[in-house]
Each structure stands twice: as C-alpha cells, then as structure tokens.
C-alpha cells in the first residue's frame, strides 16, 4: 500500500464582503482570496475586492485548508463562517453566487 505525506501550509480564504459605499448605501462584493497561516489573522484580511469603499462591515468566509505535497498543493474545504455584521442582501448575494 502506498501512502503520501501532506504538510499543512495554512488557509486559503474566499467569500463575500458586506460593504458601506462612499456616500452611503449597503452593498456586497466577492473578496479577493487570500492566504493566512493562522485563522486569527482572518478578520484583518477581509477585503473589498479592490473596489474601494467607506467601510467593510463583515464577510461570509469560506475556509480551505492548504497542504503541500511533492507535486504541488492540495486544498480541502473546511467550513464557512460569518465575521462582523452581514446584511440579508449580502447573504442573498453569497448564496446566489454559489
């Protein structure tokens, strides 16, 4: 029987941010994905996909575990969590994207 050893590298995060636009109004946008070593870093890395907004209120984040093997990366879905304040319209946008 063959076996492979995977080395844990960290986490890849994707998802949808809840935003307040310049001048007011609520919106949502797909975040640029990012890599972190520890989940405690996630709150500081949620983003507006490069759009530019007054504030980021929260996000729905998909967490993937990233492992390294001899031939590249292996990525495994872990869970989805909500950070901060997320409006109903952002939840609707998130679930319509998936």
Secondary structure, DSSP 8 states (H G I E B T S, - for coil): ------EEEEEEEEEEEEEE-TTS-EEEEE---EEESSGGGHHHH---TT---SEEEEEEEEEEEEEEETTEEEEEEEEEEEEE---HHHHHHHHHH-
